[in-house]
Amino acid sequence: MAYDDTLVVEHIKATHNTDLLTEREKHLVGLAVTMTRGCQVCTRNRIEKARNIGISDEELNALVAVTSAVNSGVTAATARVAFGMLEQEKDAECGDVCSPTPG
């Protein structure tokens, strides 16, 4: 049986149908997400669409910079929390209970 993306496509269309964001805002959010997810084909297509609605390369480069900064901040915060979790486990007096491989 072939993949049926009907439900996904309907959800995407319904979500994009909001009047709370402008088309420009939707394109910028979509581009930030595709860059973050690492989809080069999607990013290429979104850049083309953004240019077609009048978003300049200068604005797109600013979006790349902001997206990169946010992602690096998330990376640093995730690492900081992970290191903290390891320290808490090390300091806890729980024996094998805290160990990922009790025994």
C-alpha positions as CSV (number, residue, x, y, z in Angstrom):
1,M,0.0,0.0,0.0
2,A,1.4,3.4,-1.0
3,Y,1.8,6.2,1.6
4,D,-1.3,8.3,2.0
5,D,-0.4,11.9,3.2
6,T,-4.0,13.2,3.0
7,L,-4.3,13.8,6.7
8,V,-0.9,15.6,6.9
9,V,-1.7,17.7,3.9
10,E,-5.1,18.7,5.3
11,H,-3.5,19.6,8.6
12,I,-0.9,21.7,6.9
13,K,-3.5,23.6,4.8
14,A,-5.7,24.2,7.8
15,T,-2.8,25.5,9.9
16,H,-1.5,27.8,7.1
17,N,-5.0,29.2,6.8
18,T,-4.7,31.4,9.9
19,D,-5.1,35.1,9.6
20,L,-3.0,35.7,12.7
21,L,0.3,35.6,10.8
22,T,1.0,37.3,7.5
23,E,2.2,35.3,4.5
24,R,5.6,36.9,5.0
25,E,5.7,35.8,8.7
26,K,4.7,32.3,7.7
27,H,7.5,32.1,5.1
28,L,10.1,33.3,7.6
29,V,8.9,30.8,10.3
30,G,8.8,28.0,7.7
31,L,12.3,28.8,6.5
32,A,13.7,28.9,10.1
33,V,12.2,25.5,10.7
34,T,13.5,23.9,7.5
35,M,17.0,25.2,8.2
36,T,16.9,23.9,11.8
37,R,15.6,20.5,10.6
38,G,18.4,20.4,8.0
39,C,16.3,19.8,4.9
40,Q,18.3,21.4,2.1
41,V,15.7,20.9,-0.6
42,C,12.9,22.4,1.6
43,T,15.2,25.3,2.5
44,R,16.0,25.9,-1.1
45,N,12.3,26.0,-2.0
46,R,11.4,28.2,0.9
47,I,14.2,30.7,-0.1
48,E,12.9,30.8,-3.6
49,K,9.3,31.4,-2.4
50,A,10.5,34.1,0.0
51,R,12.4,35.9,-2.8
52,N,9.2,35.6,-4.9
53,I,7.1,37.5,-2.4
54,G,9.8,40.2,-2.0
55,I,11.9,39.1,1.0
56,S,15.4,40.4,0.2
57,D,18.6,38.3,0.5
58,E,19.7,40.8,3.3
59,E,16.6,39.9,5.3
60,L,17.1,36.2,4.6
61,N,20.7,36.4,5.8
62,A,19.5,38.1,8.9
63,L,17.1,35.2,9.5
64,V,19.9,32.7,9.0
65,A,21.9,34.6,11.6
66,V,19.1,34.7,14.2
67,T,18.1,31.1,13.6
68,S,21.8,30.1,14.0
69,A,22.0,32.1,17.2
70,V,18.8,30.6,18.7
71,N,19.9,27.1,17.8
72,S,23.4,27.5,19.3
73,G,21.7,28.9,22.5
74,V,19.5,25.8,22.7
75,T,22.5,23.6,22.1
76,A,24.4,25.3,24.9
77,A,21.4,25.2,27.3
78,T,20.8,21.5,26.5
79,A,24.4,20.6,27.3
80,R,24.3,22.7,30.5
81,V,21.2,20.8,31.7
82,A,22.7,17.4,30.7
83,F,26.0,18.2,32.6
84,G,23.9,19.3,35.6
85,M,21.9,16.1,35.5
86,L,25.1,14.0,35.6
87,E,26.4,16.0,38.5
88,Q,23.1,15.6,40.5
89,E,23.2,11.8,39.8
90,K,26.9,11.7,40.9
91,D,26.1,13.6,44.1
92,A,23.0,11.6,44.9
93,E,23.3,8.9,47.5
94,C,21.1,6.4,45.7
95,G,23.6,3.7,44.8
96,D,22.7,1.7,41.7
97,V,19.2,3.3,41.5
98,C,20.6,6.4,39.6
99,S,22.8,4.3,37.4
100,P,21.7,3.8,33.7
101,T,22.9,0.2,34.1
102,P,21.9,-0.9,37.7
103,G,23.4,-4.1,38.9
